[in-house]
């Protein structure tokens, strides 16, 4: 799967995703680090990647066509908890389900939306 991770995603998650064979674009430590959300969104869409972030602002894209969005929203986040919820979501939804799917993983519950007319 092609994945775009926001800079707030733990490095341990990037490492594990790559070890599982995923193509992961990590903007951490690049000139793109700290870019505005709209530019980050556009880059993820142009590269046809699922976007993984802890920024709940990306939920407002749920009605647009996209390649998948995973938002991690925890009350007391730390890198282990964020990592665990990401891995749980990626296990729960097969690669083929992500286009047009937005998933918000909270401490216990999850919510999901699907864009009508998937691409």
BELURJO-V683213 format. One record per helix or strand. SS is the DSSP state (H for helix, E for strand). FROM is the first residue (numbers start at 1). TO is the last residue. If there is no record, write none. Layout:
ss->SS from->FROM to->TO
ss->SS from->FROM to->TO
This chain:
ss->E from->2 to->5
ss->H from->11 to->19
ss->E from->23 to->26
ss->H from->37 to->46
ss->E from->50 to->53
ss->H from->56 to->61
ss->E from->69 to->72
ss->H from->79 to->92
ss->H from->95 to->97
ss->E from->101 to->105
ss->E from->110 to->114
